């Protein structure tokens, strides 16, 4: 089969690789229908996740058709149209039973790698390096889905493929960002980042009762999408002082809830960006946390900072004094897809949200390297490239 493989920093190739096979009786094989790029994939591409190996298949947000199931798969059969959670969960450990699926004790086949860095292993993730299990990703003709009964969800009739696709990752990640923020009716929510996850966080904040959402980015087309599709007020951080603007827009109090939908490769104007970039390049810090710093300073006293932008290791200049003295609450994590997907499929089926609007380019898998280059550099007003193998 064809697959898009990581072959080195900023190098991808479409290669012929062996077809996946049933390994465990709870596995399924899915013919990939659509598979999307994701901002967190850029961390792999840029070499900031050191546990990638040449030939690894990337991609983790996908939907498709079941073509084979293992003998212990009970809920699916050949021909079912499914969306698959990007995070793997066994369904039987304490964490899965308590809906903390991305903390699964059993789905990371290379648990010792994560344990060395994080103290405990985290769940496996499709196509996201050997620290997260070394599973083959979804930018391919076919993919093996372990724990199929726990991670696959039938797509309801009437829900189009393009909408179901983003219920795999972007929508539940954005929704979890809003959910963790503990939004109360009438709250003002600030969202940093207007990529796919940020767009979904905006929509989710309104679903959960926010009265206003203020979206922050620098790309005009993304800010325009946040306004027209998300009903958000917007700030271009290259044109205004974001901290002063947020104070002015909230009567001096600050946003009640702040969501970081950017993560470890944040960009900001001025010396701060170059400070982080240089330290990152010479390995004195692994992540550029400009957005996180800004969210902490911007958030009102007693507010909540919710983090769904991915961070991998260690950061510098963390404003702990502001966080402590303002009494902020922090919630963060890789998203618990299995917890949210059924609810979000209902929202899509009911017409509350159609996330397909973040799909801007639909290409064959053969154009994978070109698609990632465009996605990385945000040319041609690219929000999300979707590959249709």
GIRA-V510406 format. One line per field, one symbol per residue. psi: psi as a letter, one per 20 degrees, with the letter a starting at -180 (. if undefined). burial: # if it has 9 or more other C-alpha atoms within 8 Angstrom, else .. A space follows every 50 residues. Layout:
BEGIN
psi = ???
burial = ???
END
This chain:
BEGIN
psi = rqqoqpjrpkpqqprprqqqqpgqijqqppopgqpqrqhhhhhggijioi kqqpipprpiorrbppiqqrijphiqrpippqqpphppphiirggghkjm hijpiiioilhhghhhgihqqrrqppklrihkhkqqaimrhqqpoqlgih iqpppqqioqghghgiihggghghghghghilpqpiqpppppokaggggh hghhghhjjqhqpoppaiphhghghhgghikqqqpoiihrogggghghik kihqqhpppokfbilqqqqahgghgggghghjkiqhqokggggghghhqr pjapppoippqhdqrqlpmhgggghilqppqrrqqmghhhggghhggghi jhpniiiiohporqhhjgggghggggilrkkpgppppn.
burial = #########.####.......#..##############..#####.#.#. .##..###############..#..###.############.#.###.## ###########.###.....############################## ###.#...#.#####################.#...############## ######.###########...##.###..#.######....##.###..# ...#############.#...##..##.##....################ #.########....#...#..##..###..##..########.##.###. ....##.########..##.##.##..#...########
END
